[in-house]
Amino acid sequence: MYTANRKLFLIDKKIKMGISQLAEIAGTIYGVNDMIFFRSSIDYKNSNKLSEILKSADFQDVETAYAAAFMRRSSLPEDGVKTAVVFLNEFICYCDKFALPEELVSKNIGNINQYLNQYLERMASENQGKLPGGGLAYLTLQRPVIKYCRDHNIEILGNTYAKMLAKPLALLADNSGLEFSEVYERVRALAPNQFYSLNQVGIDRSINTQPSHTDVITMGLDIRDGEIKNLMESEIYDDLNSAKSALTLLTQWVKDLLTIKQTV
């Protein structure tokens, strides 16, 4: 339980509004090849890479311009920026919803990022260097992050991450014209052992298990045809460096947000 006088997770209101608007832009092009037309300081351009848009766009909306300027303070990788922006908006929303104290977030987010990136590396190393696409690599991280945070007595932060990590699949479902809840339940039904793995939950068993074994969710949504299938068998992969960059950029942005005073 947190006391009534806890210091809540508060950030600059203009940046918060701008992040929400940028996340909406990212969501419209998530998983698809649609181009976003935007105005730069010189002329009009188009791109489906949010990193290029953030670096070059001349945003007319004050809040969006403010948030973009904040994001450009960090080094933006070539890939993973769309996911990082989506994650950041979700993370902020759930921090507000759960009233997470700034200290709880700032003290633990770096360690969680390191743990999740190491877990992604392990996932890839056990699967010929590949991660499943379609947001499944992030879904696979849900159970491990919940266990990690439970083990470190920060379970509420684990729940925040778990909800955030489902957003990529939600966007892919939406851009396919499908209901996320239906897609999510079908993925769960087709991969029950991966959602409820004893290895990931950490329950001891009477039989020997390989401690290095990593359960990876592979049954997911193919946005090309709207079908649920084994994405690894269909050669739909996510880039390891891109996935790690998204989580690392999220961590850096959150740390930076916590250093900016909230404005009225």
C-alpha positions as a Python dict, from the first residue, in 0.01 Angstrom:
ca = {
    (1, 'M'): (0, 0, 0),
    (2, 'Y'): (116, 351, -78),
    (3, 'T'): (50, 632, 165),
    (4, 'A'): (-181, 921, 84),
    (5, 'N'): (109, 1166, 71),
    (6, 'R'): (312, 968, -182),
    (7, 'K'): (486, 1156, -463),
    (8, 'L'): (297, 1062, -777),
    (9, 'F'): (424, 1010, -1129),
    (10, 'L'): (385, 1363, -1267),
    (11, 'I'): (522, 1498, -1595),
    (12, 'D'): (495, 1818, -1795),
    (13, 'K'): (138, 1848, -1925),
    (14, 'K'): (233, 1982, -2268),
    (15, 'I'): (475, 1697, -2329),
    (16, 'K'): (216, 1448, -2210),
    (17, 'M'): (-43, 1576, -2459),
    (18, 'G'): (212, 1581, -2740),
    (19, 'I'): (326, 1226, -2667),
    (20, 'S'): (-35, 1110, -2694),
    (21, 'Q'): (-67, 1277, -3034),
    (22, 'L'): (261, 1131, -3159),
    (23, 'A'): (155, 786, -3038),
    (24, 'E'): (-163, 823, -3243),
    (25, 'I'): (49, 898, -3552),
    (26, 'A'): (270, 598, -3478),
    (27, 'G'): (-36, 377, -3439),
    (28, 'T'): (-171, 463, -3784),
    (29, 'I'): (144, 332, -3955),
    (30, 'Y'): (223, 49, -3715),
    (31, 'G'): (288, -273, -3905),
    (32, 'V'): (185, -124, -4240),
    (33, 'N'): (371, 56, -4518),
    (34, 'D'): (148, 362, -4524),
    (35, 'M'): (332, 691, -4559),
    (36, 'I'): (283, 999, -4344),
    (37, 'F'): (300, 1329, -4531),
    (38, 'F'): (449, 1608, -4324),
    (39, 'R'): (591, 1955, -4360),
    (40, 'S'): (955, 2013, -4286),
    (41, 'S'): (1124, 2350, -4253),
    (42, 'I'): (1204, 2335, -4625),
    (43, 'D'): (927, 2149, -4808),
    (44, 'Y'): (677, 1862, -4783),
    (45, 'K'): (804, 1509, -4733),
    (46, 'N'): (663, 1163, -4668),
    (47, 'S'): (793, 874, -4463),
    (48, 'N'): (679, 569, -4268),
    (49, 'K'): (971, 598, -4026),
    (50, 'L'): (880, 790, -3715),
    (51, 'S'): (1247, 861, -3647),
    (52, 'E'): (1265, 1066, -3969),
    (53, 'I'): (936, 1240, -3893),
    (54, 'L'): (1047, 1338, -3544),
    (55, 'K'): (1378, 1471, -3674),
    (56, 'S'): (1243, 1663, -3975),
    (57, 'A'): (877, 1758, -3924),
    (58, 'D'): (778, 2116, -3852),
    (59, 'F'): (486, 2046, -3619),
    (60, 'Q'): (230, 2328, -3603),
    (61, 'D'): (58, 2195, -3293),
    (62, 'V'): (235, 2336, -2989),
    (63, 'E'): (205, 2023, -2774),
    (64, 'T'): (324, 1790, -3051),
    (65, 'A'): (617, 2017, -3134),
    (66, 'Y'): (708, 2032, -2766),
    (67, 'A'): (700, 1653, -2729),
    (68, 'A'): (899, 1601, -3050),
    (69, 'A'): (1164, 1845, -2930),
    (70, 'F'): (1186, 1653, -2605),
    (71, 'M'): (1226, 1322, -2790),
    (72, 'R'): (1498, 1461, -3015),
    (73, 'R'): (1709, 1523, -2706),
    (74, 'S'): (1783, 1151, -2712),
    (75, 'S'): (1967, 977, -2992),
    (76, 'L'): (1696, 830, -3216),
    (77, 'P'): (1779, 491, -3371),
    (78, 'E'): (1681, 404, -3726),
    (79, 'D'): (1427, 146, -3611),
    (80, 'G'): (1222, 92, -3298),
    (81, 'V'): (1109, 455, -3256),
    (82, 'K'): (743, 386, -3342),
    (83, 'T'): (727, 116, -3077),
    (84, 'A'): (909, 333, -2824),
    (85, 'V'): (662, 619, -2872),
    (86, 'V'): (367, 381, -2840),
    (87, 'F'): (522, 227, -2527),
    (88, 'L'): (590, 569, -2375),
    (89, 'N'): (231, 681, -2414),
    (90, 'E'): (99, 355, -2269),
    (91, 'F'): (349, 365, -1984),
    (92, 'I'): (245, 718, -1888),
    (93, 'C'): (-125, 627, -1903),
    (94, 'Y'): (-81, 328, -1673),
    (95, 'C'): (147, 518, -1437),
    (96, 'D'): (-136, 770, -1404),
    (97, 'K'): (-397, 498, -1363),
    (98, 'F'): (-203, 312, -1095),
    (99, 'A'): (-74, 636, -936),
    (100, 'L'): (285, 514, -940),
    (101, 'P'): (530, 723, -736),
    (102, 'E'): (816, 882, -930),
    (103, 'E'): (1070, 724, -697),
    (104, 'L'): (939, 373, -764),
    (105, 'V'): (971, 425, -1139),
    (106, 'S'): (1305, 606, -1145),
    (107, 'K'): (1468, 357, -907),
    (108, 'N'): (1370, 45, -1101),
    (109, 'I'): (1317, 124, -1469),
    (110, 'G'): (1685, 92, -1562),
    (111, 'N'): (1716, -254, -1406),
    (112, 'I'): (1394, -369, -1572),
    (113, 'N'): (1520, -250, -1910),
    (114, 'Q'): (1846, -440, -1863),
    (115, 'Y'): (1659, -754, -1763),
    (116, 'L'): (1418, -739, -2058),
    (117, 'N'): (1693, -674, -2312),
    (118, 'Q'): (1888, -970, -2177),
    (119, 'Y'): (1574, -1180, -2203),
    (120, 'L'): (1528, -1075, -2567),
    (121, 'E'): (1887, -1175, -2638),
    (122, 'R'): (1824, -1515, -2481),
    (123, 'M'): (1506, -1560, -2683),
    (124, 'A'): (1694, -1486, -3004),
    (125, 'S'): (1993, -1706, -2918),
    (126, 'E'): (1765, -2005, -2866),
    (127, 'N'): (1581, -1946, -3195),
    (128, 'Q'): (1856, -1916, -3454),
    (129, 'G'): (1903, -1548, -3376),
    (130, 'K'): (1542, -1461, -3456),
    (131, 'L'): (1250, -1310, -3265),
    (132, 'P'): (887, -1368, -3363),
    (133, 'G'): (724, -1067, -3525),
    (134, 'G'): (371, -942, -3491),
    (135, 'G'): (432, -808, -3141),
    (136, 'L'): (487, -1162, -3007),
    (137, 'A'): (837, -1094, -2877),
    (138, 'Y'): (688, -828, -2650),
    (139, 'L'): (402, -1056, -2544),
    (140, 'T'): (658, -1318, -2450),
    (141, 'L'): (811, -1065, -2211),
    (142, 'Q'): (488, -1023, -2013),
    (143, 'R'): (524, -1320, -1782),
    (144, 'P'): (898, -1274, -1717),
    (145, 'V'): (857, -905, -1627),
    (146, 'I'): (569, -985, -1390),
    (147, 'K'): (784, -1250, -1220),
    (148, 'Y'): (1088, -1021, -1205),
    (149, 'C'): (889, -738, -1047),
    (150, 'R'): (715, -975, -805),
    (151, 'D'): (1053, -1108, -696),
    (152, 'H'): (1170, -748, -635),
    (153, 'N'): (853, -641, -453),
    (154, 'I'): (747, -399, -727),
    (155, 'E'): (461, -604, -868),
    (156, 'I'): (254, -299, -961),
    (157, 'L'): (532, -189, -1197),
    (158, 'G'): (535, -536, -1352),
    (159, 'N'): (163, -510, -1420),
    (160, 'T'): (223, -172, -1585),
    (161, 'Y'): (485, -322, -1816),
    (162, 'A'): (270, -625, -1895),
    (163, 'K'): (-19, -408, -2011),
    (164, 'M'): (214, -186, -2212),
    (165, 'L'): (378, -483, -2386),
    (166, 'A'): (43, -591, -2535),
    (167, 'K'): (-2, -263, -2724),
    (168, 'P'): (190, -360, -3042),
    (169, 'L'): (-43, -657, -3099),
    (170, 'A'): (-342, -432, -3029),
    (171, 'L'): (-228, -186, -3297),
    (172, 'L'): (-166, -463, -3549),
    (173, 'A'): (-513, -601, -3485),
    (174, 'D'): (-669, -257, -3523),
    (175, 'N'): (-482, -192, -3849),
    (176, 'S'): (-609, -528, -3977),
    (177, 'G'): (-969, -428, -3899),
    (178, 'L'): (-992, -683, -3618),
    (179, 'E'): (-1084, -662, -3251),
    (180, 'F'): (-778, -687, -3028),
    (181, 'S'): (-965, -881, -2759),
    (182, 'E'): (-1062, -1149, -3009),
    (183, 'V'): (-709, -1172, -3151),
    (184, 'Y'): (-557, -1183, -2804),
    (185, 'E'): (-788, -1459, -2684),
    (186, 'R'): (-720, -1666, -2996),
    (187, 'V'): (-345, -1629, -2942),
    (188, 'R'): (-389, -1737, -2580),
    (189, 'A'): (-603, -2035, -2681),
    (190, 'L'): (-347, -2155, -2934),
    (191, 'A'): (-50, -2114, -2702),
    (192, 'P'): (-169, -2189, -2347),
    (193, 'N'): (161, -2336, -2232),
    (194, 'Q'): (342, -2022, -2339),
    (195, 'F'): (107, -1794, -2148),
    (196, 'Y'): (102, -2010, -1838),
    (197, 'S'): (451, -2159, -1851),
    (198, 'L'): (579, -2284, -1518),
    (199, 'N'): (929, -2195, -1633),
    (200, 'Q'): (829, -1830, -1667),
    (201, 'V'): (609, -1814, -1359),
    (202, 'G'): (887, -1969, -1155),
    (203, 'I'): (701, -2256, -991),
    (204, 'D'): (931, -2543, -893),
    (205, 'R'): (853, -2884, -1034),
    (206, 'S'): (955, -3233, -933),
    (207, 'I'): (1109, -3300, -1274),
    (208, 'N'): (1428, -3153, -1410),
    (209, 'T'): (1403, -2849, -1633),
    (210, 'Q'): (1664, -2662, -1830),
    (211, 'P'): (1707, -2325, -1658),
    (212, 'S'): (1814, -2166, -1987),
    (213, 'H'): (1497, -2270, -2167),
    (214, 'T'): (1287, -1976, -2283),
    (215, 'D'): (926, -2015, -2387),
    (216, 'V'): (850, -1803, -2693),
    (217, 'I'): (499, -1723, -2815),
    (218, 'T'): (489, -1800, -3187),
    (219, 'M'): (117, -1815, -3273),
    (220, 'G'): (11, -1465, -3372),
    (221, 'L'): (-156, -1236, -3623),
    (222, 'D'): (-29, -1214, -3980),
    (223, 'I'): (-136, -860, -4070),
    (224, 'R'): (-105, -942, -4440),
    (225, 'D'): (-409, -1171, -4441),
    (226, 'G'): (-558, -1128, -4094),
    (227, 'E'): (-497, -1494, -4006),
    (228, 'I'): (-364, -1639, -3681),
    (229, 'K'): (-67, -1864, -3760),
    (230, 'N'): (283, -1963, -3652),
    (231, 'L'): (472, -1647, -3740),
    (232, 'M'): (814, -1807, -3706),
    (233, 'E'): (719, -2074, -3959),
    (234, 'S'): (582, -1798, -4183),
    (235, 'E'): (917, -1616, -4148),
    (236, 'I'): (764, -1310, -3985),
    (237, 'Y'): (1037, -1190, -3755),
    (238, 'D'): (1123, -890, -3542),
    (239, 'D'): (1476, -750, -3540),
    (240, 'L'): (1653, -802, -3208),
    (241, 'N'): (1832, -467, -3215),
    (242, 'S'): (1509, -286, -3303),
    (243, 'A'): (1323, -452, -3015),
    (244, 'K'): (1601, -368, -2771),
    (245, 'S'): (1622, -11, -2900),
    (246, 'A'): (1249, 41, -2838),
    (247, 'L'): (1278, -63, -2474),
    (248, 'T'): (1600, 130, -2416),
    (249, 'L'): (1460, 446, -2573),
    (250, 'L'): (1148, 414, -2359),
    (251, 'T'): (1368, 391, -2050),
    (252, 'Q'): (1571, 698, -2147),
    (253, 'W'): (1260, 904, -2220),
    (254, 'V'): (1097, 812, -1890),
    (255, 'K'): (1412, 904, -1700),
    (256, 'D'): (1426, 1237, -1882),
    (257, 'L'): (1058, 1306, -1817),
    (258, 'L'): (1111, 1265, -1446),
    (259, 'T'): (1370, 1545, -1450),
    (260, 'I'): (1134, 1799, -1610),
    (261, 'K'): (918, 2002, -1378),
    (262, 'Q'): (545, 1983, -1435),
    (263, 'T'): (393, 2301, -1575),
    (264, 'V'): (49, 2439, -1503),
}
